Each structure stands twice: as structure tokens, then as C-alpha cells.
């Protein structure tokens, strides 16, 4: 989804407003594995992903990467606390596959907020969605079984299992790679049995006809 369609879907900007807003963003292609923000840096840019995939992660005490969030097409991406409060980032922001993104500095975003009251509504809608998703993830980590967390992730990111390394997914879900592998294997077996049952049922129905 491009930025123009995303903005229009949330707020009824006029054509003139939308054209001016888009002029404040910079569109670029970013290569896989590129770091946009490093831990300890102040995040000065907000990103919107038109296509591709990104993630935020941090390093634990052992130096292991722990994925905090994935950012897919049609979503804003940032180290939120660092960007809005202009404090050092707790996270790295990394592009996981070649991406097309729009970027805007905090100064330019503040300028848009001051110019267009509708931008404040957009900001509330976007931040509310981001906060809700983060809370839902925390609830999943605290209260759901490993299998339920995996199913929650697939509902949120349907294609993620084919896009990123297993280790990224396991750390995002708060489980070991071994546990994740068992869950995926179990799900694959159940899917195979279901597909086979549907095939047999369809064949019998055709024979009855």
C-alpha cells in the first residue's frame, strides 16, 4: 500500500492537503539488512513501508538479538519512544528484505501537525493502533501458550514464516527455536491431514454423482 492510499483511508484529506503532506516525505528504496536506527542513537525519522519488511530488536545481556516487533507493508515503523521523545533508542530498526519506504523527520512531522488539524487525528489513530498491538503482544506473551502465541503471530503476520529466519520469530514469540519447530511441525501435520480429508471427501462426492 502506498502512503497516499493509507492516508486517505484514515482521514478525508483534500487533494491539496494530501499533495502538500506527501511533499514532506522522502521516498526511497532500502536494501535488505540495512540498519535505519542503532541502539543508543536518537531516532530522528519516522518511516512508512510501502513494500518490504522491517523489524525492531534489541540485544540481551548475552548479546543475543531479541525481536520486539515486525513492520510490514502499509505500516509506520519507528523506535517510537526515541522518535517522539528524542531520547536514545532502546532498539535497532532493521530492513529484513528489500523495501520501498517513505521517511519524514520529526521536525517536518511537527510542522504538519501545526498546519493541518486533520494530521492530529491521523496521529491519534496510528498511535492508538500501534499501542493496541503492542499491548496485545504483551498479553499473548504473558497469558497464552506457546501454540496460541504462534497462532496469534500468524493472524498478525500471515506470511512471516516464509519471510524471516526462524530465530527472529522464536525471539519475537518468547520461545526457543526447538519449541517453535515442534509447533510448526504439528501445524503442518494437521494441515496435511485436513487437506487429505477434504480431498477424499471431494472424490467420494464426485463418485456419488
PyMOL commands that set and color helices and strands:
alter all, ss='L'
color gray80, all
select helices_A, chain A and resi 3-10+15-23+80-85+106-115+117-143+146-156+160-162+166-173+177-208
alter helices_A, ss='H'
color red, helices_A
select strands_A, chain A and resi 26-30+35-37+45-59+65-71+75-77+92-105
alter strands_A, ss='S'
color yellow, strands_A
deselect
rebuild
show_as cartoon
